[in-house]
């Protein structure tokens, strides 16, 4: 992701936060969002957020977008 597109951005549309991520970076974000292998206590809420975002990125990848 070091070579990320500088045009990546975020904005608000109504009640939604919209993230624009370059397609070439999708895999990198999915890897970065993998659960931490350490045994430290994790927040269930942040784990769910990470899983939901990773799932959304996976769906985009699988659609060939």
C-alpha positions, 0 to 999 in steps of 0.5 A: 500500500506504500504505492497507494493512489493519492486520489484515495479519499473519503466523503459523506453521502447522507448517513453513509461514509464513503471510502474510495480505495484504488482497486489495486490496493484491495488485497493489501487492505484485506491483508491488513484487516486480518485479525491480529494473531496475538493473544491480547484482549480484543474488542468485540465491536472493533473485531466486527467492524474489521470483519465487515470491512474485510467482507465488503472488500472481498465481495468487491474483489470477487465481483471483478470490479 
